[in-house]
C-alpha cells in the first residue's frame, strides 16, 4: 500500500556555492520558510521534474516532507535540518557561526 502524500518542499544544492536551497515558485531560496509548500502529489511530481531539469543552477533535486504550523515550515526528518546547517566540521560554513 502506498504511503500518503505529505506536504512537501523541493530542495537541492546550489551548483556553484553548494548551499542547500528550496524552490519558491520559480526561484531558489536559502530559507525554508520562503519555500513553496506543495500539497498535491501530482503537482509535486511535475514540479520536481521541472526543477530537476535546471541542471545549470542546482544538483540533487528531491522532495522533502514538511510540517506547517502557526505560519512556520519545518522539516519532518532530522536529516534535512542537519543538512541545512552546512558542513559537519566546525571550521567551515554555517556551523562555524553556531
N, C-alpha and C positions, 0 to 999 in steps of 0.2 A: 504494500500500500504506500503510495507516495506521501511525502511529508507535506503538511500545509505550508503554503507560502507565507512568509513573514514579511512585514515591511522591510525594504532593503535600500541600500545605497550602493552606487557603483564607485569602486575605488581602484586605484592603480598607483604606480610610481612615476613621478615626473622623469622624463627621459634624460634631461640634461642635469638636473640637480639631484635627483634621487629621492626627493621628499615624497611622502605619502600625500596623494591628492584624491579629491572626491568630486564627482560630477554634479554641477549645479546647472541643469539645463544644457547649455552649450559650452560652458566654460569649466575649467578645472580650478577648484579652490582647495586651500590647505586646511580649512576649518570644517570639521564635520558638521557643525551647527548650520553652515551655509549650504550643505549638500541637499539635493533634491531627494526626498524620500519617495520611493516607488511602492505603490500598494497593489498594483495589478501585475500578476505573474507574466502574462503575455507581453504587456508593455515593457516590463523589466527585461525580458529576454531580447526584445527588439532593440531596446536602448543599449543593452550590453553588447550586442553585435555591432551596433554603430560605433560605440566607444572603442571597441577592440580594433576597429579599422583605423583609428587615429594613431598609427604607429610612429608618426613624426613628433608626437607630443608625449606619449606615455607608453609604459610597458606593464605587463602583469595585470591586466584588467579583469576584475571579477566583482561579484555581488557580495555584500556583507549584510546580514540581518541586523536590524537596529530596533531599539525601543524609543518611542516618542512619548514623553510625559511632561506635563507642565511647560510646554514650549521648548523643551530641550530634546536633542537627539543623542542617544548613547549606543555604543556597540553592545551587543549581547555577549560576545565571546571576548575573554581577556586578551587573546592574541592580537586582536585589532587595536585595542587600547595600547598595548605594549609596542606594537608596530609603529603607531603614530608618534611615539616618543623619540624615534630615531635609532641610531646605532646603540648597541647594548654596552659599549665601553664608554667610560665617562670622559675620555679625552677628546671626544668629537661631538658635534651636532647638538641637538636639542637637550639631551640628557646632561650635558655639561652645565646647563643653566638651572637644573633642578636642585 
